[in-house]
Amino acid sequence: MSKPFVVRKKVTRKIVKALNITGPFNIQFIAKNNEIRVIECNLRASRSFPFVSKVTNHNFIEIATKAIMGIRETGPFNTLDLDYVGVKSPQFSYSRLKGANPVPHVEMASTGEVACLGEDLNDAFFQSWQATEMSVPEKKIFLSIGGSRKPRLLEEITELHKLGWELYTTAGTHEFLAQNGIPSQCVNKASEGGEPNATTVIKDRKVSLIINLPQGTRSSTSSQVTDGFRLRRLAIDHNIPLVTNLQAAQLILQCLAELHDKEVYAKSWQEFVQN
């Protein structure tokens, strides 16, 4: 086991003992460079409680109820060494909120979630993401990636280029990819006018996925804010999948490279947990 995982288990035990917890609780950690910090510990069941029960095939609601009632049960509870992966993908209602900036923040403003099991992370994630009504029918992607985030997607973008994907990019992303030997179609931002333009590319549905990762939470000029906002709203208003999170973008690009041309086969829950 990794050091952060072992530390989390030890810290959790200490918190449970100190607070004298017998029922369900929700604890969240943050880890960076092997350093662990506790974000919060709530004495309640989280929304993940039934999800974890399904993934591990242990009814934690029943177990927690018995614990609260003083009924102690012992036995093997394998919740970590699993032969499959469970992933939840959030679903947002930006299309119903006209004019809203479609960027999720820490307040977890999703209106629903879809959970899927898969053979590995990419398999489970791609199925759950597609189950939120997302799809990439054609091998055409629009990339607008700010600042230091560009290199973190280079490996995935390189692989998609090798597989024949068409890449549309804004100027900064286009220049970065060109320096790394990856051709792309440079597209003007909405405020710049001229063709090819981001507005036209999206309205004419020349791309099937848009990845927009701004350099920071706030851009340095109002025109940059307007361009980013316009790009995101155009994606939502024309029902084109939009990704604004770096980690999600990495996973989705990996999935497209590995799984886009393969037939999706969704197994039942029983096929995973009862083997």
Protein Blocks (a to p, Z undefined) as FASTA:
>chain_A
ZZklmmmmmmmmmmmmmnopabdcddddddeehiacdfbdcdbddfklmmmmmmnopafk
lmmmmmmnopaceddddfklccbdcddddddfklmmghiacdddfkopafbdcddddfbl
mlmmmmmmmmnopacfbacdddddehjlmmmmmmmmmmmmmnopacdddfklmmmmmmno
pacdddddfklgpaddfklmmmnopafbdcdddfblbdfbfklmmmmmmmmmmmmmnopa
cdfbfklmmmmmmmmmmmmmpccddddfklmmmZZ
